[in-house]
Amino acid sequence: MKINFTKKQMKDLLTLVEAGNWVINSFRDEPIEQYEDLYNYILNAAHQMNMPEVVYDKESDQAYLTHDAEEEIHEFISEYDDYTFWDELALNLAKRDYANEMNVRNDTREEAFLRIIEFEEKYAEEFYKNGLKNLVIKSKK
């Protein structure tokens, strides 16, 4: 199959592929090859289209995003990380709090779910108002 992209579509595809590969592989010691290979395939295709966002290194025989293109894409990733950080923090703390009281409760799945949501909403409201200002870590010595 052959797909034709305009330069605008290819630029958007580069954004999606960089963001996707970052989410999947950036934290791994060994990247998942199938995604890394597809990422490199798209970068090479963009290079062949003479996309200004991509540079080619003859020595490594590899195409790379320019620093500016990578920075622009990673702004999206940073926005996503900032947004999800608060949700994940609130949810994880809510699950922790529910687990701490679970021994004294005999909830159905629905009741447990609703209780976790209560905790989560409490944390979400706190974080919305105060960020991390009131978050304290108690050390057990």
Order of alpha helices (4+ residues) and beta strands (2+ residues): alpha-alpha-beta-beta-alpha-alpha
